[in-house]
Amino acid sequence: MLNELINIGFVKIGSWNYKDGNLQFSNDIGLNSQNALYSFAIGNTVKYVGKTTNSIEKRLSQYAKPHSTQRTNQRVKVSLISELTKGNSVEIYVFVRNEKVGDFGIFELNVSAGLEDSIINILNPEWNMNGSHKEKMNDIDSNGSCDEETREQYVYSMWQTVLDHRKLNYSRAKSCEIFCISDEELTEIEVEYNELTGN
């Protein structure tokens, strides 16, 4: 799958790492485009594809330190940490071609914006939650509610990462800080996880 992205112009700019409870990214070539597509990959498997109108650096920093209302960023952060604590390397690729492909009245369309949906629909990256992976995390309402299957997957993924934190001797407070959630929210996740797993 990754070769398909490289063939159309994606280039590796760096990777994610997780050290001392901090999720960080490297931008080895200093690329900081705006209006760009980006991808996270493990080996040849594309895990996530996104688009930003901000700089790449700013967008990636939102995954490293998501705001409490940024559910997609939180979910992807959990997935990143989970893979990194398993010893997997998560590489960052960026689509660097940014030419305009056409005008529609006073509106313009650029290549990055036009490609995102097609790439996600064809490659079906796991963390995008489309197609067979769809969790509908973007359908969470203002009360944090979502469908039952979505919540179960979120709870399971979050708590598995907390268990990985424990192996690294991270405190509960550090896990809350990493996930940008309160201790009460982490307790809710723990209770739900125990109910799901019968513990």
WOPE-V927733 format. One record per pair of residues at least 24 apart in sequence whose C-alpha atoms are under 7 Angstrom apart, sorted by the first residue. I is the first residue (numbers start at 1). J is the second residue. Records with the same first field share a line. If there is no record, write none. Layout:
BEGIN
I->J / J
END
This chain:
BEGIN
1->44 / 45 / 46 / 123
2->44 / 45 / 46
9->95 / 96 / 97
10->93 / 94 / 95 / 96
11->93 / 94 / 95
12->92 / 93 / 94
13->92 / 93 / 94
14->91 / 92
15->90 / 91 / 92
16->90 / 91
17->84
18->81 / 84
21->178
22->178
23->64
24->64
32->56 / 57
35->112
36->94 / 95 / 96 / 98 / 112
37->94 / 95 / 112
38->93 / 94 / 95
39->92 / 93 / 94
40->90 / 91 / 92 / 93
41->90 / 91 / 92
42->88 / 89 / 90 / 91
46->125
47->125 / 126 / 127
48->125 / 126 / 127 / 128
49->120 / 128
50->116
51->116
66->180
67->180
68->180 / 181
72->137 / 138
74->179
76->127
78->157 / 158 / 161
81->161
82->161
85->164
155->189 / 192 / 193
156->193
159->189 / 190 / 193
END
